């Protein structure tokens, strides 16, 4: 009698009961599941298993994405084959795949029955397939546990979901640090502002105090009396260049010294008459300035004038009349006050230069006025006209050294060494700066009828304009000895000149003086006393003739030849 529950394919709780189909050789029953439909079909094949699809995919069975039907995996197939091949079971064989871990109740139960009583499967009988059972609702699979060594805890990621309790403290600390840094920086800025303000106030006070002292004349070195005293006797910085104007028509020359006094910020043109007596540096013979320019050239004349006046001329600028005409045209004509009318070359034509103030002269008119000497006029008049043209040119030249140099370079004139275009441009720019503001004057060096320098020339021009007090000669330079003739015989001057040059000294012609009975040797600096005594011995004068006194600016020792001098 079989009380087995009839098979219901739509009952999800239906449990299959094994059926005894026979007994083996040992007397044990052989069970077989009731087959309804197709042989070897799994009893739970049509029941939804949430892990069946995953296991089939892992083992390479089951669903085929391309529609090919794969045979379902049967864990009992191998065991059944063994039973069919040998007809008996030697023991329990382990399944090829352990499905107990899948936690399927029905399969575990069937596995127990199969292990306890393996059955021999009869030949399959064809039967129509049963209708498919409805699949139950898919259950949500549980979360798989990771490996123990890679286990993570939720608390490790709490900072993502839960705010840190200390974050507010950190933000407060950052705000406090930032505010404190800002307060420190603000304090530093206020401190720097106070320092700058204090420096500005102190500078204003200092400037105001200096301005008041200057206005009151109490500032050392800037008082009117001291400035006047420095102008006369103080050490001053002067730059002197010589200009020789050569008239290409009548072969005449005109000489001037352009003096830039950097100390007093004054510019001066010193005109040298051609009758000025200068000594030849090599032979020691005296001659006029005009003769020296013609015979000795620029360098020899410069050295002779240096010896005579005690100056230091930096260079000579030879300016022929065609270049003077071009220079006036380059600067854009000149405006000067003329003291004479210069007639035209042909009668009946308008004069080249008209007499009067504010006359505008082009290059040709400027050359005509600078070289003009009227009837019964002295040489000084022509020198004054030359000086007026030079001052008018300086007022038009640029006070920028580069601009003045460009003017000189455009002139395309060949300069005599050591003068260069850059040196001449820089010198003219300094003089132009004085001429533009009115700190410029022109004067003539006073010369006696015999060409010698008188007291007036040495005290005014030579001392004040050209060099102040004559400085001591350079080391190794010959002593400058000035000779003034008070005997009334011009031959005595020549005899004294020869003796002084043979003695190794530099002869300076001092001109003539009123007749004196006795000769005298005067030195101004005490260090020149011994040399003054040697000069007296060279001239045959007694030892008592040497005295300390006042020497001329252009000489270190002054010899006055009296009636007791013997030229033989």
C-alpha positions in Angstrom: 0.0 0.0 0.0 1.5 3.3 -1.0 0.4 6.4 0.9 2.7 8.6 -1.2 1.2 12.0 -1.9 0.3 12.3 -5.5 2.6 14.4 -7.6 1.3 17.9 -8.1 3.5 20.0 -10.4 2.0 23.3 -9.2 2.5 22.5 -5.5 5.7 24.3 -4.3 5.7 22.3 -1.1 5.5 18.9 -2.8 8.2 16.5 -1.6 9.1 13.6 -3.8 9.3 10.2 -2.0 11.7 7.5 -3.2 10.2 4.4 -4.8 11.6 0.9 -4.4 12.3 -0.7 -7.7 14.1 -3.7 -6.5 16.8 -5.2 -4.3 20.5 -5.5 -4.9 22.7 -8.6 -4.4 23.2 -7.7 -0.8 19.5 -7.5 -0.1 19.2 -3.8 0.2 16.4 -1.9 -1.5 17.0 0.0 -4.6 15.1 3.3 -4.9 14.1 5.4 -7.9 12.3 8.6 -8.2 9.0 8.6 -9.9 9.4 9.9 -13.4 6.7 11.9 -14.8 7.7 13.2 -18.2 11.3 12.9 -19.2 14.0 10.6 -17.8 16.9 12.1 -15.8 15.1 15.4 -15.4 15.8 17.1 -12.2 12.8 17.2 -9.9 13.4 20.9 -9.1 14.4 21.9 -12.6 11.3 23.9 -13.0 11.4 25.4 -9.6 13.2 28.7 -9.3 16.5 28.5 -7.6 18.1 31.8 -6.9 21.6 30.2 -7.0 21.1 27.8 -9.9 21.8 30.4 -12.6 24.9 31.7 -10.9 26.3 28.2 -10.4 25.5 27.3 -14.0 27.3 30.3 -15.2 30.3 29.6 -13.1 30.5 26.0 -14.3 29.9 26.9 -18.0 26.4 25.3 -18.1 22.8 26.6 -18.4 21.8 29.7 -20.2 23.3 30.3 -23.6 23.1 34.0 -24.7 23.0 32.9 -28.3 20.0 30.6 -27.9 21.8 27.3 -27.9 20.2 24.8 -25.4 22.7 23.4 -23.0 22.2 20.2 -21.1 21.7 20.9 -17.4 24.4 19.7 -15.1 23.5 16.5 -13.3 25.6 15.7 -10.2 24.4 12.1 -10.2 25.2 11.3 -13.8 28.7 9.9 -13.1 27.5 7.8 -10.3 24.6 6.4 -12.4 27.0 5.6 -15.2 29.2 3.6 -12.8 26.2 1.7 -11.7 25.1 0.9 -15.2 28.6 -0.1 -16.2 29.3 -2.6 -13.4 25.9 -3.3 -12.0 26.9 -2.9 -8.4 28.1 -0.3 -6.0 31.4 -0.8 -4.2 30.7 2.1 -1.9 29.6 5.6 -1.7 31.4 7.9 -4.2 31.7 11.6 -3.6 29.8 13.9 -5.9 31.8 15.8 -8.5 30.5 19.1 -7.2 29.6 19.7 -3.6 26.2 21.3 -3.7 25.6 21.3 0.0 26.9 24.8 0.4 24.2 26.1 -1.8 21.8 25.5 1.0 19.0 23.9 -1.1 16.8 21.7 1.1 15.3 19.4 -1.4 18.7 18.7 -3.1 20.3 17.9 0.2 17.5 15.4 1.0 17.8 13.8 -2.4 21.6 13.6 -2.0 21.2 11.8 1.2 18.9 9.2 -0.4 21.3 8.8 -3.3 24.3 8.2 -1.1 22.5 5.7 1.1 21.0 3.8 -1.7 22.3 4.2 -5.2 19.9 3.1 -7.7 20.2 1.7 -11.1 18.3 3.8 -13.6 16.0 1.8 -15.9 15.8 2.6 -19.6 14.0 5.8 -20.2 10.5 5.9 -21.5 9.4 8.6 -23.8 6.8 10.9 -22.3 5.5 14.3 -23.1 7.1 17.1 -21.1 5.0 18.4 -18.3 3.8 22.0 -18.5 6.2 24.5 -16.9 5.5 25.5 -13.4 5.2 29.2 -12.7 8.4 30.6 -11.4 8.2 32.0 -7.9 9.2 35.6 -7.1 13.0 35.9 -7.1 14.4 36.3 -3.7 17.0 38.9 -3.1 20.3 37.2 -2.6 22.1 37.9 0.7 25.3 40.0 0.9 28.4 38.0 0.3 31.0 38.2 3.0 34.4 39.2 2.0 37.5 37.4 3.0 38.6 37.7 6.6 41.9 39.4 5.7 40.1 42.1 3.6 37.2 42.7 6.0 36.3 46.4 6.3 34.2 47.9 9.0 31.6 50.5 8.6 33.3 52.7 11.2 36.2 53.3 8.9 34.1 55.3 6.6 32.1 57.2 9.2 33.8 60.5 8.2 32.0 60.4 4.9 28.5 60.1 6.4 28.9 61.6 9.8 30.5 65.1 10.5 33.5 65.1 12.6 32.9 66.5 16.0 36.3 68.3 16.1 35.7 70.0 12.7 34.2 73.1 14.4 37.2 73.4 16.7 39.6 73.2 13.7 37.7 75.9 11.9 37.7 78.1 14.9 41.4 77.6 15.3 42.0 78.5 11.7 39.9 81.6 12.0 41.8 82.6 15.1 45.2 82.1 13.5 44.2 84.0 10.4 42.8 86.9 12.4 45.9 87.0 14.5 48.2 87.1 11.4 46.1 89.9 9.9 46.4 91.9 13.2 50.2 91.4 13.1 50.4 92.5 9.4 48.2 95.5 10.1 50.5 96.4 13.0 53.5 96.2 10.8 51.9 98.4 8.1 51.0 101.0 10.7 54.6 100.9 12.0 56.0 101.4 8.5 53.6 104.2 7.9 54.7 105.9 11.1 58.4 105.5 10.1 57.8 106.9 6.6 55.9 109.9 8.0 58.6 110.6 10.5 61.3 110.5 7.8 59.3 112.8 5.6 58.8 115.3 8.5 62.5 115.2 9.4 63.4 115.8 5.7 61.1 118.7 5.5 62.5 120.2 8.7 66.1 119.7 7.4 65.3 121.3 4.1 63.5 124.2 5.7 66.5 124.8 8.1 69.0 124.7 5.3 66.8 127.0 3.2 66.6 129.5 6.0 70.4 129.4 6.6 71.0 129.9 2.9 68.5 132.7 2.8 70.1 134.4 5.8 73.6 133.9 4.4 74.7 131.8 7.4 75.3 128.6 5.5 79.0 127.8 5.3 80.3 128.1 1.8 77.2 129.9 0.4 77.5 133.4 1.9 78.0 136.3 -0.4 81.3 137.3 1.1 82.7 133.8 1.1 81.5 133.3 -2.5 83.3 136.4 -3.5 86.4 135.4 -1.7 86.4 131.9 -3.3 86.0 133.5 -6.7 89.1 135.5 -6.2 91.5 133.2 -4.3 89.9 129.8 -3.6 90.8 126.6 -5.5 88.5 126.3 -8.4 88.0 123.8 -11.2 88.4 125.2 -14.7 88.4 123.7 -18.1 90.2 125.7 -20.7 90.4 125.2 -24.5 92.1 127.4 -27.0 90.4 128.5 -30.3 92.5 129.6 -33.2 90.5 131.3 -36.0 92.3 131.2 -39.3 91.1 133.6 -41.9 91.6 131.8 -45.2 91.5 135.1 -47.2 94.0 137.3 -45.6 95.9 134.6 -43.7 95.3 136.4 -40.4 94.6 134.6 -37.0 92.6 135.3 -33.9 93.1 133.5 -30.6 90.7 133.1 -27.7 90.5 130.9 -24.6 87.1 129.4 -23.7 87.0 129.0 -19.9 84.4 126.9 -18.1 84.6 127.6 -14.3 82.7 124.6 -12.8 83.1 126.1 -9.3 81.5 129.5 -9.9 79.4 128.2 -12.8 80.6 130.9 -15.1 81.8 130.9 -18.6 84.3 133.3 -20.1 85.9 134.0 -23.4 89.4 135.5 -22.9 90.6 137.1 -26.1 94.4 137.1 -26.6 95.9 139.9 -28.7 98.3 138.8 -31.4 100.9 141.2 -29.9 101.2 139.1 -26.7 104.8 138.0 -26.1 105.3 134.3 -25.6 108.4 132.3 -25.2 109.3 129.4 -27.3 109.4 126.3 -25.2 112.3 124.7 -27.0 114.6 127.7 -27.8 113.4 130.0 -25.1 113.2 132.9 -27.5 110.3 135.4 -27.2 107.9 136.2 -30.0 104.4 137.4 -30.6 101.4 135.2 -30.3 100.7 135.6 -34.0 104.2 134.5 -34.9 104.0 131.5 -32.6 100.7 130.3 -34.2 102.2 130.6 -37.7 105.6 129.0 -36.8 105.0 126.6 -33.9 101.5 125.5 -34.7 98.7 124.6 -32.3 100.7 122.5 -29.9 103.7 124.8 -29.6 101.5 127.8 -29.1 99.5 126.1 -26.4 102.6 125.2 -24.4 103.9 128.8 -24.7 100.6 130.3 -23.5 100.5 127.7 -20.6 103.9 128.8 -19.6 103.1 132.5 -19.8 99.8 132.5 -18.0 100.2 129.5 -15.7 97.2 127.8 -17.0 96.6 124.3 -18.2 94.9 124.2 -21.6 93.3 120.9 -22.4 93.3 121.2 -26.2 93.4 123.5 -29.2 90.5 123.9 -31.7 91.6 125.2 -35.0 88.6 126.8 -36.7 89.0 128.0 -40.3 86.5 130.6 -41.5 84.7 128.1 -43.8 84.0 125.9 -40.8 82.8 128.8 -38.8 80.4 129.6 -41.6 79.1 126.0 -41.6 78.9 126.0 -37.8 76.6 129.1 -37.8 74.4 127.5 -40.4 74.2 124.3 -38.4 73.0 126.0 -35.2 70.4 128.0 -37.2 72.0 131.5 -37.4 72.9 133.7 -34.4 71.5 136.8 -32.8 74.0 139.3 -31.5 74.6 143.0 -31.0 76.9 144.5 -33.6 79.1 147.6 -33.1 80.0 148.2 -36.7 78.5 148.0 -40.2 80.2 145.5 -42.5 80.0 146.7 -46.1 79.3 144.3 -49.0 82.1 143.1 -51.2 80.7 145.2 -54.1 79.8 148.8 -54.0 76.1 149.6 -54.3 75.0 146.4 -52.5 73.4 146.2 -49.1 75.9 145.8 -46.3 76.5 142.2 -45.0 76.0 143.3 -41.4 74.0 146.2 -40.0 75.0 147.9 -36.8 72.6 147.6 -33.9 71.1 145.3 -31.3 69.4 142.0 -32.0 71.0 141.5 -35.5 70.4 138.0 -37.0 73.5 136.8 -38.9 73.8 133.8 -41.1 77.1 131.9 -41.7 78.5 134.3 -44.3 77.6 137.5 -42.3 79.0 135.9 -39.1 82.3 135.3 -40.7 82.4 138.8 -42.2 81.7 140.4 -38.8 84.2 138.2 -36.8 87.1 139.1 -39.2 86.2 142.7 -39.8 88.7 145.4 -38.8 87.7 148.9 -39.8 90.0 151.8 -40.8 92.0 153.2 -37.9 90.8 150.5 -35.5 92.9 148.7 -33.1 93.3 144.9 -33.0 91.1 144.8 -29.9 88.0 145.8 -31.9 88.3 142.9 -34.2 88.8 140.5 -31.2 85.7 141.8 -29.6 83.7 141.0 -32.7 85.1 137.5 -32.9 84.2 137.1 -29.2 80.6 138.2 -29.8 80.2 135.7 -32.7 81.6 132.9 -30.5 79.2 133.7 -27.7 76.3 133.9 -30.1 77.2 130.4 -31.4 77.4 129.0 -27.8 73.9 130.3 -27.1 72.6 128.2 -30.0 74.6 124.9 -29.4 72.8 122.2 -27.4 73.7 122.0 -23.8 73.4 118.2 -24.0 76.9 116.7 -24.6 75.5 114.2 -27.1 73.7 116.9 -29.1 76.7 119.1 -29.1 78.9 116.2 -30.2 76.5 115.5 -33.1 76.9 119.1 -34.2 80.7 118.8 -34.1 80.6 115.6 -36.0 78.3 117.1 -38.7 80.8 119.8 -39.1 83.2 117.2 -40.6 86.3 119.0 -39.3 89.6 117.3 -38.7 90.7 118.1 -35.1 94.2 118.2 -33.9 95.2 115.8 -31.1 94.6 115.5 -28.3 91.3 117.1 -29.0 88.6 114.7 -30.1 85.0 115.3 -31.3 83.6 113.9 -28.0 85.9 116.2 -26.0 85.0 119.3 -28.0 81.3 118.5 -27.9 81.3 118.0 -24.1 83.3 121.3 -23.6 81.0 123.3 -25.9 77.9 121.8 -24.1 79.1 123.0 -20.7 79.9 126.5 -22.1 76.5 126.6 -23.8 74.7 125.9 -20.5 76.3 129.1 -19.0 75.6 131.1 -22.2 71.9 130.3 -22.3 71.3 131.6 -18.8 73.4 134.7 -19.1 76.3 133.4 -16.9 78.8 134.2 -19.7 81.1 137.1 -20.5 83.8 138.1 -22.9 87.0 139.9 -22.0 90.3 140.9 -23.5 93.6 140.1 -21.9 95.3 143.5 -21.2 98.7 143.6 -22.9 101.3 146.4 -22.8 102.6 148.1 -25.9 105.7 145.9 -25.9 103.5 142.8 -25.6 104.2 142.1 -22.0 101.6 141.5 -19.2 101.1 144.3 -16.8 99.9 144.4 -13.3 96.3 144.8 -14.4 96.4 141.7 -16.6 97.9 139.5 -13.9 95.6 140.6 -11.1 92.3 140.5 -13.0 92.4 138.1 -15.9 95.2 135.7 -15.1 94.5 135.4 -11.4 90.7 135.6 -11.3 89.6 134.1 -14.6 92.2 131.8 -15.7 93.6 130.2 -12.6 93.4 132.2 -9.4 96.6 131.6 -7.5 99.2 129.8 -9.6 99.6 126.3 -8.3 103.0 124.7 -7.8 104.5 123.2 -10.8 104.2 119.5 -11.3 107.0 117.2 -10.0 109.9 117.4 -12.3 108.7 120.5 -14.1 111.1 123.5 -14.4 110.7 126.5 -12.2 109.0 129.4 -13.9 111.0 132.6 -13.6 109.4 135.9 -14.6 111.8 138.7 -15.7 110.8 142.3 -15.5 113.2 144.9 -17.0 113.7 148.0 -14.8 117.1 149.0 -16.3 115.7 150.8 -19.4 117.8 148.6 -21.7 115.9 146.0 -23.7 119.1 144.0 -24.3 119.2 143.2 -20.6 116.0 141.3 -20.9 117.4 139.1 -23.7 120.6 138.5 -21.7 118.6 137.4 -18.6 116.4 135.1 -20.7 119.5 133.3 -22.1 120.9 132.8 -18.6 117.7 131.5 -17.1 117.1 129.0 -19.9 120.7 127.8 -19.7 120.2 127.3 -15.9 117.3 124.9 -16.6 114.4 127.2 -15.7 111.4 128.4 -17.7 111.6 132.0 -18.8 108.4 134.2 -18.5 108.5 137.7 -19.9 107.2 140.1 -17.3 107.5 143.2 -19.4 109.0 146.4 -18.2 108.9 148.4 -15.0 109.9 151.8 -13.7 113.7 152.3 -13.4 115.2 150.8 -10.2 118.7 151.1 -8.8 119.0 147.6 -7.5 117.8 144.2 -8.6 115.5 142.0 -6.6 114.5 138.3 -6.6 111.0 137.7 -5.1 109.4 134.4 -4.2 105.9 133.9 -3.0 106.0 130.3 -1.6 108.5 129.5 1.1 109.3 126.2 -0.5 110.7 128.1 -3.5 113.3 130.1 -1.4 116.2 127.8 -2.2 115.4 127.9 -5.9 115.1 131.7 -5.8 118.6 131.9 -4.3 119.9 129.7 -7.1 118.2 132.0 -9.7 119.9 135.0 -8.1 123.3 133.3 -8.4 122.6 132.4 -12.0 122.0 136.0 -12.8 125.0 137.2 -10.8 122.9 139.0 -8.2 123.9 139.4 -4.5 122.4 137.1 -1.9 120.6 140.0 -0.2 118.5 140.6 -3.4 116.4 137.4 -2.6 113.4 138.3 -0.5 110.0 136.8 0.3 107.2 138.8 -1.4 104.5 138.6 -3.9 105.1 136.6 -7.1 103.0 137.1 -10.2 100.3 134.5 -11.0 102.2 133.2 -14.0 105.6 132.7 -12.4 107.0 131.0 -9.3 109.9 133.5 -8.9 110.0 137.1 -10.1 113.2 138.8 -11.0 113.3 142.6 -11.3 116.5 143.7 -13.2 117.8 146.9 -11.7 120.8 149.2 -12.4 123.2 146.8 -10.6 122.6 144.0 -13.1 125.5 143.3 -15.4 124.6 141.4 -18.6 128.2 140.6 -19.4 
